Amino acid sequence: MKCPICGYTESRVVDSRPSNDFSSIRRRRECLSCKHRFTTYEVIDTVHPVVIKRDGSKEPFDKNKLLVGILKACEKRKVNAEAIASDIENSLSGSLNREIASSELGEMVLSRLKKTDPVAYVRFASVHREFQDVETFISEIQKLRLEEPETAPKEE
């Protein structure tokens, strides 16, 4: 580690402790040349996946961009969009695959919305799957109805 005062590249660690949120390690160092003490932080180097768009272009995964899309679908709905985006980000981080198609990312959102809120699901699906007419909406809603778990029988 290079000393910020004299530029010497050798230092010793005087103290190490985790940061308050445990996302990094705080290290107090002392330069072996000028004895100046300084602080460094060690963090895990995460590699975010690359999203392959429909046109074949690639861009780095952006959780905020994903969250904006989910929030639009969940507008005025009681859905925790942040939790869905975080869940998807975590599953991508844990994956060995470093590239994901945008269509696959959209299907991940849809599977979570389907379990959470059918209205938000249809809204998101209409954009993701590019619904062209009312019949497509009706067809998707009918599929949802067929997949709904049966409710308790009604009393007569």
C-alpha positions in Angstrom: 0.0 0.0 0.0 1.5 3.3 -1.0 1.9 6.0 1.7 -0.2 9.1 0.9 2.5 11.4 2.4 5.9 10.1 1.1 4.8 7.5 -1.5 6.8 4.7 0.0 5.2 1.3 -0.9 5.9 -0.6 2.3 3.6 -0.3 5.3 2.5 -2.4 8.3 -1.0 -3.1 9.5 -1.5 -1.6 13.0 -5.2 -2.5 13.5 -7.9 -4.3 11.6 -11.6 -4.3 12.2 -14.9 -4.8 10.2 -16.8 -1.7 9.2 -20.1 -0.9 10.9 -22.1 -2.6 8.2 -19.6 -5.5 7.8 -19.2 -4.8 4.1 -15.5 -4.0 4.4 -12.5 -4.3 6.6 -11.0 -1.1 8.0 -7.2 -1.2 8.4 -4.9 1.3 10.1 -1.5 1.2 8.5 1.8 2.8 9.3 4.4 3.7 6.7 7.7 2.0 7.3 9.6 5.0 6.0 8.0 8.2 7.5 5.9 6.5 10.2 2.7 8.3 9.0 -0.5 6.4 9.9 -3.4 6.2 7.4 -6.6 4.2 7.0 -7.5 1.8 4.1 -10.6 -0.2 3.5 -10.7 -3.6 2.0 -13.9 -4.7 0.1 -14.9 -7.7 -1.9 -14.4 -7.1 -5.6 -17.8 -8.1 -7.1 -18.2 -8.7 -10.8 -21.7 -7.8 -12.0 -23.1 -9.8 -14.8 -23.5 -8.4 -18.3 -27.0 -8.1 -19.8 -27.4 -9.0 -23.4 -30.1 -6.8 -25.0 -32.6 -7.9 -27.7 -30.5 -6.1 -30.3 -27.4 -8.0 -29.3 -25.7 -5.1 -27.5 -24.3 -5.7 -24.0 -24.4 -3.5 -20.9 -23.5 -4.0 -17.3 -26.3 -5.2 -15.0 -27.9 -2.2 -13.2 -30.1 -2.9 -10.3 -31.6 0.6 -10.4 -32.7 0.2 -14.0 -34.3 -3.1 -13.1 -36.0 -1.5 -10.1 -37.4 1.4 -12.2 -39.1 -1.2 -14.5 -40.5 -3.1 -11.5 -41.7 0.1 -9.9 -43.6 1.1 -13.0 -45.4 -2.2 -13.0 -46.1 -2.0 -9.3 -47.4 1.6 -9.3 -50.2 2.0 -6.7 -49.8 -1.7 -5.8 -48.6 -3.1 -2.4 -45.5 -4.8 -3.7 -42.0 -4.6 -2.3 -40.3 -3.8 -5.6 -36.9 -3.3 -3.8 -37.1 -6.8 -2.4 -37.7 -8.3 -5.8 -34.8 -6.4 -7.4 -32.5 -7.3 -4.5 -33.6 -11.0 -4.8 -32.8 -11.0 -8.5 -29.5 -9.2 -8.0 -28.5 -11.8 -5.3 -29.4 -14.7 -7.5 -27.3 -13.2 -10.3 -24.4 -12.6 -8.0 -24.5 -16.2 -6.9 -24.6 -17.5 -10.4 -21.5 -18.7 -12.2 -22.9 -17.3 -15.5 -21.6 -13.8 -16.1 -23.9 -13.0 -19.0 -27.7 -13.0 -19.0 -30.2 -12.2 -21.7 -32.6 -9.3 -21.0 -35.4 -11.7 -21.8 -34.3 -14.1 -19.1 -34.0 -11.2 -16.7 -37.6 -10.2 -17.5 -38.8 -13.7 -16.9 -37.1 -13.7 -13.5 -39.1 -10.6 -12.6 -42.3 -12.1 -14.0 -42.0 -15.3 -12.0 -41.7 -13.2 -8.8 -44.5 -10.8 -9.7 -46.8 -13.8 -10.5 -46.4 -15.0 -7.0 -46.8 -11.5 -5.5 -49.3 -9.5 -7.4 -51.2 -10.6 -10.6 -52.0 -7.0 -11.6 -48.3 -6.0 -11.5 -47.5 -9.2 -13.3 -49.8 -8.4 -16.2 -48.5 -4.8 -16.4 -44.9 -6.0 -16.5 -45.7 -8.8 -19.0 -47.4 -6.3 -21.3 -44.2 -4.4 -21.7 -41.7 -7.3 -21.5 -43.6 -9.6 -23.9 -44.7 -6.6 -26.1 -48.4 -7.2 -26.0 -49.9 -5.9 -29.3 -53.6 -6.1 -28.7 -56.4 -6.6 -26.1 -56.6 -10.3 -27.0 -53.1 -10.9 -25.7 -54.0 -9.2 -22.4 -57.2 -11.4 -22.1 -55.2 -14.5 -22.9 -52.6 -13.8 -20.2 -55.3 -13.0 -17.6 -57.1 -16.3 -18.5 -53.8 -18.2 -18.0 -53.5 -16.5 -14.6 -57.0 -17.5 -13.6 -56.3 -21.2 -14.5 -53.2 -21.2 -12.4 -54.8 -19.6 -9.3 -55.0 -22.0 -6.4 -58.5 -23.1 -5.6 -60.2 -21.1 -2.8 -62.3 -22.7 -0.1 -65.7 -23.9 -1.3 -68.5 -21.4 -1.0 -71.3 -22.2 1.4 -74.7 -22.7 -0.2 
